[in-house]
């Protein structure tokens, strides 16, 4: 592992490091138990719902994807198998289900990409590794993307990534509202709003002396200098003939 990879791993590790005493254990709702294979959910077993992903009827595939997304973690192994072996249509439906599987996906929404993963990827990305303007497509296979995924793999293997807490219905609570103010989490990623709404005087968990105790860091990079990132989450649209 290169020095740059190690730096990124270290920075991200402390960003999600919730101490063991803060990480909920089994039986608290974080680790779903798979239903028996024969148990029917909305009239079908998981195997039967997965089978519908292979249907030629798009409405069947859509219904199966929606149901499997609500079933969550117990359906993940079968969905991954479809991604690996299915037709293009069934793979697309399986991907739709996986995109919303479990409570964390619905809770985090775009934050998973906007407040963490893309910055790790950018730290390894040479020109056009994330988006290729030549053909107008997102890059889903590259050396940079693989290295970014390996950062998370390293975190998990070393016990630095609290997967259970991240799968919680409100994953930001044990990380941003507990671990960070209590100094068991050293680094987090997020937008400038967290200075006001998370830790400001009127925020969810105020930190006294915030501007003296909390600092901003540049994101580390293997392909260039450490960098800052700025972006707009929404674009304001104004009617061209509006008087204001």
N, C-alpha and C positions, 0 to 999 in steps of 0.2 A: 504494500500500500504506500502510495507516495505521501510526501509530507503534506501536500495540499489536501489530499483526501483525509489525512489524519486530523488536520485542523478543522475541516468541515464537520467531521464526525464528532469532534470534541465540542464544538460550538452547539451543534444540534442536540448532542446528548444531554447537556445541561438544560436545554430548552424544554425537554419533555421529561426531565428526571423528577418524578414524584417519588418521595421516599416510600419504602415498603409500608410504613405505618399509615400512609395516606392512600395507598392503592387498595380499593375494595377487593375482597376475595370472592371465592366461589360462593354462590348462593345469594349474592347481592343484586343479581340481575344483569351483571356484566357478561357472564359466560352462559349463553343459551344452551340448554340441553337438547340434543336432537330428538325428535319424536321417533317412536318405533317405525320401522320401514313400512309396516302395513297400515299405520294410522292415516286416516283420510282427513285432508284439510280442504274445506269447501268442496267436498265431494270426490276428491282425488288424492292419491298418495303423491309424495314428492316425485317419485319415478314417473308417475302418469303425467304430472304437470310438465316435467322435463321433456317427456315424449311429445307433448303438444308444441314444444318449441320447434320441432321438426316438421310441423304441419305445413302443407302448401297454402293454407288459408291464413292470411296475415292477421285476421281478427282472432284466430285461435292463438297465434304466436304472441300477440299483444296481451291477451288475457292471461296467458301462462306467465309471461314476463312480469306482469303486474302482481300476480299472486305470489310468484317465487320471490320477488323483491320484498313483499310483506312477510313471507316466511322467514327470510333472513339467513343467518349463518348456517343452519342445518342444510340449506339447499346449495351452499357454495361449492362443495366438491363436485356435485353433478353439473353445476353450471360451468365450472372450469373445464370439465371433460368435454362439454359441448363446444366451448371456445376452441379447444384443441382439435376436435375431430368433426365438428358439424359443418353443414353447408354455410355459405355466406349469409343466407337469411337467418338460419338458426343461431349462428354466432352473433349476429347483430342483436337478436332478441335476448340472448344470454347476457350480452354486454349491458343491455338496458336494465336487466334485473340486477346484475352485480353493481351497477352504478348507484343503486339506492338500497342495497342490502343492509339490514341492521339499522339501529337508531342513529349511529354516528354519522352515516352518510347523509341522512336527512338533516341532522343538526348542524353539521359543519357546512354543508352546501359547497359553494365555491371557495370557501375559506381554505380548504385543504390545498387547493392549487394556488390561490392568491396570497396566502400568508405563510408559505413554507416551501412546498415542493418546487415551484418554478424557480425559486432563488437558488436552491441546490443545483438544479439542472443548469441554470445560467452560469454557475461556477465552473461547469465543465464544457459549456457549449461554444464551439467555434461558429463561424458564420453559417447561418441557415440551419443550424442543428435542431432548432425548435420549430421553426416555420420556414418553408421554402417558397419564397415569392415567385420563383420561376414557374412552378406548376400550381401554386395556390393551395398547397396542402400542408397539413401538420406532419411533422416527422415523428413517427412512432417506433423507429428502430435506428439507433445510432450508438456510437461508443459513449457519447456524453450522457445519453439517457440511461444506459446500462450502469454507468458509474454512479449516477444520482440514485438509482434504485439500490445499488450496493451499499450506499451510505446507510440507508434505512435497514438493510439486511444486517449490517455491522452493528448498528444500535441495538437491534432486537437480539442478536446472538450474544451480545455482551451484557444483556440485562439492563441496558440504559434506556430502553423504550418501553414505557408502561402501556402495553397494548390494552389491558383491561380498562384503564382510565380513559384512554382515547376512544374506546367503544361505548363509553357511558352515554346516556341520553343527552347530558349536558357536559361534554368533555372539557370545556374551558373552565369549569368550576374547580376541579381538583388541581388543575395546572395553573391557571391565571389568578383564581380567587383564593386559593389555599397555598399551594407550593411556593409561588413567587413572593407574595407578601411575607410568608413565614421563612423565607430564605432556604428552603429545601430545593427550589428550582432557581438556577442562576441566570438563565437566558430564555427569553421567549421571542417569538416573531409575531408581528401584527402591525396594523396601521396606526397612524397617529391618534386615532380615536381612543386607543387604550389608555393614553395619558390622561384623558378626561373621564371616559366612561368606566374604565376598569379601576384605575388607581388614583384618580383626581379627588379633590375634596368631597365631591358629590358622587363619586363613582361607586361601583359595587363593593370594592374593598380598598378604601383610601390608604395610601402610604404616606405617612407623615414625612415631610422633607423630601418629597418625590424627586424634585429636580437636582437635589444633592446626592441622592442615593441611587438613582437609575440613570444609566447612560446608553447612548446609541452606539452600535458597532457597525462597521462595514461588513458586507458579506464576503467571505474568502473565495478565491478563485484559483483554479489550476491553470487557466488559459490567459490570465491577465491580472491586472491589479485588483485588490479588494474594491468592491463597488457598493454604491448606494442604489436604491431602486425607488422610483416614483411612478405612480400611475393613477389614473382616474377610474373609479369604479362605475360611475354613471356619466352619461352625457346629457346635458340639459338641452331640450329641444324647444325652440321658440318659433311660433308661426310667423312666416315672413311678413305678413301684413298686420301684425299686432302693433297697436300704438305704443305698447310698453316694451 
